[in-house]
Amino acid sequence: MESFASTTAEDQRPHVVLLASPGAGHHIPMAELARRLADHHGVAPTLVTFAADNLAIPDARSAVLSSLPRASVATATLPAVPLVDDLPADARVETVLFELVHRSLPHLRDLLRSMSMSVAALVPDFFCSVALSLLGARCHEPRGGAARWCRRWRVYHALPDPLKLPGGVSLRAAEFPEAFRNSTGPVYGHLVETGRLYRGAAGFLANSFYELEPAVVEDSKRTVEKGTFPPAYPVGPFVRSSSDEAGESASLDWLDLQPAASVVYVSFGSAGMLSVEQTRELAAGLEMSGHRFLWVVRMPSLNSDSFSFGSNDGHDVDDPLAWLPDGFLERTSGRGLAVSVWAPQVRVLSHPATAAFVSHCGWNSTLESVAAGVPMIAWPLHAEQTVNAVVLEESVGVAVRPRAREDDVGGGAVVRRGEIAAAVKEVMEGEKGRGVRRRARELKQAAGRVWSPEGSSRRALEEVAGKWKAAPAHK
């Protein structure tokens, strides 16, 4: 069982174990939470991850762990468990992650028993919720944002259509993740069990902040007063430091040459995939918009997948740029830059030249954009991203969203080039875009205040840390 650093029985700080499932989207916020607990709240954290080298899941474990201060944050990696051979070849990533955690529970139990310090709380992420049964004192950190996810779990067993959320947002059943809509699917049973465990949790740590979702946080407080659900504490945003990203990048060199607030940044995360047709429509839309762009191009999907749960999807060509339309790079040379697979996103978003972000609305990317004050063109692909996109556009007011053509809906909707160009022009120069840009600037300022001594997130996390310090520890 790989581990680094350690705490000692003489350490009087409450010892809290954070459990992060595989994937950059899970590791990054948990690592930032651990860092903040150690540096500002008198807590001794241990960040526990999984050895998932036998899975084709985009993973950032090594990079994340190496960025943590080993003197104040202990880390451990659970041993690999047999997993791949007995699962269906087409198993969804959610199924794989839930199974990985279930099969790793004996190793986690052994780790907890071996620790020299008693454990005050266990903080697992969404896919690790089954671990809540291991300790009596526990809090849970949902993968998504704020208490709207708590409301989702309060009604998981019977979703109304539409589902009304605080802040004036209505979600159609079709906008919820597929796993919530398919009660016969393999993931649904895990979701039901998660909902049951959530009700027994001591509380939820939400990677959001009050000013981003005030109506939702207030609604959560009312449910606590009624005794119907545990409290949610908005303690984010947990955003990577730009110092954790590579220092050299052609993307940054190119941005340095562009005018201020002139570039549309396009990226669908570490695992998002577009179809071949959608990739070409996006290229045409960016070209039609007439605006500068920086596009992180990933290999397109040759089937209906929107998530790269695998290496290369069977492609014979390993250069994503080869899938762009003929002549596109030449025609847009000078005002556009397409790069393969990766760019230092936090640094790109904080660059003065970046004006807007075409995003899949993964929650890490969303918070990085909010913290940088960059408005979004919301383009969800999978999982909870559609829910995020609806909230960001209709409640938070920091995004516009291009839509697929009506006759494309069902069987692989495609957002057409004209819609893409119109969305880019709107957020960059339109009347609605002016309001979105103003809202983005306001949220940037708010996000910068939440960690001040009297900031909302700092006070919320201090409240939780105080409960851990007062609670009896578990062994």
N, C-alpha and C positions, 0 to 999 in steps of 0.2 A: 504494500500500500504506500504509494509515493506520498511524501509530505515534505513541507518546508517550514522552518521556524516552529516555535511552540510556545505555549503559555505555561506558567507554573502555578502550582497550588498556592504559592505566596502572593500571587497577583490578586489584588482585592477587587479588580474590575469584574463586572458580570461577563461571563463567557457566553457568546452567542454564536451558533453555528448557522452559516448561510449555505444553502444547497442549490447549486445552479445546474440545470440540465444542459446537454451539449448544444453548441451553437453560439455564435457571436452575439446574437440578439438577447441571449440569456446571460452570458458571462459578463458582458460589459456593465449593465446596471447593477448587478450584484457586487461586482468588484468595486464600483464607485460607492455603493452603500457601505461596504466594508471599510473602505478608506475613510469615509466621513465619520462612521461610528468610532473608529480608532482615534482620529485626529481631533474630534470636537465634542464627543459625547461620553468619554470615559468608559468605553466598552471594548472588551477584548474579543475581536471577531476571528473566526476560522472560516475561510471560504473553501467549501468542498465541491469538487467537480468529478466528472465521470471519465474513465478511460474509454473512449468510443472510437478508437482508431480503426475498428473493423466496420464502421458505419460511414456511409458517404454523406455525412452531414457537414456543411461548412462550419468549421470550428476555429475558434480563436483562443483556445485554452492557454497555450504556451505564451502567446504574446500578452494576454491579459495578466496571467500570473507573474510574469517577469516584470510587469509595470508596477506591481504592488510593493509598498515598503515592507520588507520582510521583518523589520524590527518591530512592527506594530500590527501586522496582519499575518496570521498563520494560514497556511494553505495545505490541502490534502487532496489527493486524487484516488478515488475508489478503483479497485481492480476491475479489469474487463470481465464481462460475463458472457456466456454463450447466448447468442441472440439471432444472428442472421439466418442460420440454416433452417430453423423450424418456422420462420415467418414467411408468409406469401411473398413472392417476388415483387408483387405490386402493392405491398403494404404501404399505407399512407404514413407520412413522417410522424403524425400524431400517435399512431398505433405503436410505432417503433420506440418513440420516446417514452410513452407510458410503460411499455413492456420493459424497457431498459431499467427504469427506476424500480419497478416491482421486483425485478430479479436481483437488483443491487441492494435491497433492503437488509439482507443479512450482513453484508459488508459495512453498511452504514451503522447498523446496530453495534457491530464489533468496534468500529471507530469511536463511537460515542462512549462505549464502555472503557476504552483504552485511554481516554483523555485524562490528563492529570488534574484538570479543573472541572468542577461541576458545571453543568450547562444550564443557563438561565432561560434560554429560549432557542427554538429551532425556527429558521426562516427559510422555507423551501419556496422555489418558484412554482409557476402554474403546473408544469408537468411532473413536479415532485410532490404534489399535494398528498399522496398516499403516506409520505413520511411524517405527516402531522400526527399520526397515531403513535409515534415513538416517544413523544414527550408530553407531559401534562401541561407545562407552560409553553405556549407557542404563539407565534405570529406568522402571518403569511404575506408574501410579497407577490401580488399578481403580476403577470407578464405585461398586461396592458395598462391603460391609464385610468387612474382614479376610481371613484366609487361607482361609475356607470357599470363597471365589470361586476361589482357586488350586486347591483340590481339585476344584471343578466343572470346571475346564479340564483337569485331569489325566485326567478320565474322560469328556470331552465326546463322544468318538467312540463310546462304548458305555455308556449310562447303565443301571446295574442298577436293578431295581425290587423293593424299595425301595433307595435309596441311603443308606447309613449315614454320618453325619457325626460328628466328634468332639463330645463333650458329650451323647451319648445321643439324638441326633436322627436320625430316619429320614424321608427324603423319598420320597414316591411319585412316579413318573414324571409323573403328572398335575399335580403341584405345581411342576414346572419350567416356565420360560417356554416359550411355544409354539414359539419358534424352535429350541429344543433338542430338541423332540420331533418336528419335521417335517423330515426329512432331504431332502425334495424341495422345500422352500420356498426362496425367493430369499435369505433371510438365512443359511441354514445354511452355504453356502459361505464367507461372510465369517467365520462362527464357527470353522470348521475352520482357515482361514488365521490367525485370531487365536490359536488354540491353538498352532499351529506357531511363530508369532512369540514367544509368551510364553516358550517354552522357551529361546529365545536371549537373553532379557532378562537384565540384570544383577541385577534384583530387582524387587520390587513395593512400592510405598508404599500401605498400606491405610488408608482413612479410618475407622479404628476405634481401639480402645485395648485393651491387654492385659487389664485387669480386666473388660471387657465380654465377651470371648470367649477366656478363658485356654486351654481345651482345644483350640481350633482353632489358636491360635498355637503351642502346644507340638507339635501334630501337624505343623504346617508346618516346625518346626525339625527334626523327625525326617526329613522328606522331603529336607531340605537335606543332612543328614548322610549320607543314602543316595545323594546326587548325582542324584536323580530330578527335581528341580524347583528353580528359583531361590528365594532367600529372600524372605520377606514381612516387611515392617517395619510394625507397627501404629503409626502416627504421628498419629492423630487424637485427639479429634474436631475437625474443622474446621467450626465453627458460626459463622454470621453474628453480628456484634455488633449489639445492639439499636440502637446509634447509627446504623446504616446504614438503619434503617427510618424511615418517616414519623413525625413527632412528634405529629401530631394524628390522632385516630381516635375515631369514635363507639363502637367496640368497647371501647376502653380506658376511655372515660368511663363506659360501662355497667358494666364490671367493677369500677370503683372503688366502685360502689354495692352490690356483692354481698358476702355474708359470705365469710370466708376458707375456702378449700378446698371450695367449694360448686358450682362451675360445670364442666360437661362441654363442652370445646371440640371442635367438629366441623369438619374440613376434609380434603379429598381432594387437596390440592396444587394446583399451578398448571395442571394439565392433566387431572386425573381427572374422569370423568363417570359419573353414575348414570343408569339408565333412568328414564322417567317413573314407572313403577310402583314402582321402588325408592326414588325420591325421596319418594313418598307414604308408603311403608312406613316409611321412616326418620323422617319427620315424626310419624307415628302412634306409633312406638316411643319417640321422645323425649318425646312428650306422655304416654304411658302410664307412663314411668319415674318421673314426678313430680319429677325433678331439674332444677335450673337448667341452661341450655345456651346456648352461643354458637355459632351455625352459620353457616359461610361457604358460601352457596348458589351453585352454578354452574348454568349452563344444562344441563338434562338432555339425554341422547342420545335421538334418535328412532329409532336402529337399535341394533345390538349393540356399538357402539364404547364403550370405557371410557377412551379417551384422546382429547383434543380436538386432533387433528392438523388444525386448521382454525379458522376464526374463530367461526362461530355454528351450524354443522351445519345450515344451511338454515332456521333458526327464523325465524318471522315476528314473534315477540315477543322483545324484547331485555331483558326484566326477569326474571331467574331467580325472583324471589319470586312472580311470577304463576303459576308451576307448582306452588306449594304447595297442599295441600288447602284447600278453602273453609273459612273460619273458623279455620284453624290459628293464624294470627298473633294473632287476637283472643283465642282461648282460652288461649294461652300468654303473653299480654302480662303483663309484670311478672316472670316467672321465666325467660323465654327471649328471646333476641334473634337474629333472622336478618338477615344482611347480605349484600349482593351481591358475589360474585366474590373479594373480597380483605379480609384483615385483617393487621395487623403481627404475624406469627406468633411470632417470637422474643419479642417483648414480651408477647404474650398468654400464652404458655407460662410465662414467668417471673413473671407476675402472681400475687399471693398468693391471689386468688379462684379461680384455675384448679386443678382437682383431677384431671382426666382428659382424655385426648385420643383422640377417635375418628379414626383416621388410616389412610390408604392404605398406610402403611409404606414410602413412599419413603425412601431412606437419609438424605437431608438432614433430613427431618421427624423420622425416628427419632432421629437424634443430637441434634436440637434438643430433643426431648422428654426424652431421657436426661439431657442437660446441665442441664435445668430440674428434673429430679426428678419428672416427671409420668408416671404409668402410662398405658398405652395400651389402647384397644379396637381390636384389629388387624382392619382391613377392606381387604385387598389388592384391587387392581383389574387390574393389568397388569404386564408385564415381570417383573422379579425380585421383585416385592413379596410374592408368595405365599411364596417361600423366606424372605424376611425375617420374615414373620408367623409362620411355623412356628418359626423359631429364637427369635424374641422371646418366644413363648409357652412353648415346650417346653424350651428350653435356658437362655436368659437369665432367664426368669421375671419379665418386666416387663410382660406383656400378657395379656389374655384375648381370646378370639376368638368372635364370633357366627358361627353356621353357617347356610348355606342349608338349607331343608327338603329331605329326601331326594328327594321327588317333584318338586322343582324343578331338580335337578341335570341339567345338559346343556341346551343351547338357552337359556341365559340364566337362571342361578340367581338367585333372589331371597331375600334375608334378610328374614324376616317380622318384623312389629312386635313380637310377643311375645318373640322371640329377642333383638331389639335392646334392648327394655326390660329383659330379664333380664340382659344383659351390662352395661348401664349400672348397674343396681342392684348387681351383683356387684362391679364395680371400685370403686364408691363406698361400699358398706356391707357386702359379703359377707365370708365367712371366707377364701375364696381371694383375694378382693380385698385383704384385709389383708396377705397375704403379698406380693402384687404391689406394693402401695403401699410396703411396707417395702423391697422390693428396689429400687424406683425411688429412694428416698431414699439407699440405699447407693451406687447407681451415680452419683448426682449428686455425692456426696462424692468418689468415686473419679475421676470426670471432672474435678473441680476440682483434683485433685492431679497429674494426668499432665503438666502443663506446668511444675511446680515444678522447681528445678534437678536434683533426683534423680528426677523423675517418669518413668514408663515411656515415654511418647511422646517426651518431650524427649530422653531418652537414645537412643532408637531413631533419631530424626531426626538427632541429632548423629553417630551412627555412620555414617549414610548420607552426611552432609555431609563427614565425615572422608575417606570413600572418594573423594568427588568432588575434594576438595582434593589428594589424593595421586595421582589418576589423570591421565595425559596428556590434554590437551584436544584437540579435533578441530576442524578448519576445513572 
